[in-house]
Amino acid sequence: MDQVQLAFIGGLGLPEVLVIGTIAILLFGTKKLPELGKGLARGIKEFKDGLKGEEAPKDKDDPSQKS
């Protein structure tokens, strides 16, 4: 697997992926990256669910959804 194909970027080779990863580590630090990844994944999932018209389930540990 030499290149990662993304529809909006084109082909990314290993050097490009390494540069992007290095910049992300320098900007956010190693402890913050997993948290950012989880937030990005949650946002993408909610966006896809919104396109389908489904309501997202409320998380118990999400402080922004207090009842």
N, C-alpha and C positions, 0 to 999 in steps of 0.2 A: 504494500500500500504506500505508494510514493506521494500521492497527493490527496488532499481532502477536498472534495467538490462541494462548494456552497453556491447556491443559485445566484446570490447577489454579489459574490466576490470573485468567483472563478476558481482557479486552481491555486491551492496553497501548498507549497513544498515544505520539507522539514526545516530549512533555515528560517522561513517566514514564521512558522509556528513557534520555533524556539525564540525568535525575537519578540513576538507578541507575548509569549509566556514570561519572558524575562522582564519586559516592561510592566506587565501586570503584577509580578512579584515586587518589583521596585516601588510601584505606586501604592499598592494595598498591603503588602506584607503577607507572609505565609499564614498567619493566623486568621486573617480576614478573608482570604480567598474562598474557603469552603462555605462560609456564611454568604458571600456574594453569589456563589454558584447556586446555593439553595434558593436564595431570593429570586434569582433570574429564572430558575426552573419553575418556581411557583407562579411567577408573573406570566410566563409563557403558557402554562397550563390554564390559568385563569382567563387569559386572552382567548385561547382555543375554545374553552367552555363557553365564553361569552359569544363567540361566533356561532356556536351550535345552539345557543339560547338556553343553556343549562345554568342553573344557579350553583355557585360554588359552595361546598359545605363549610361551615364555620369551624375553625380550629379552636381547640380548647386553650392552647398556649399562645394564641395570637393576641397581644395586648391591644391592638387597634380595634378589635371587635368585642368590646366589653358590652355586656347586656345589663 
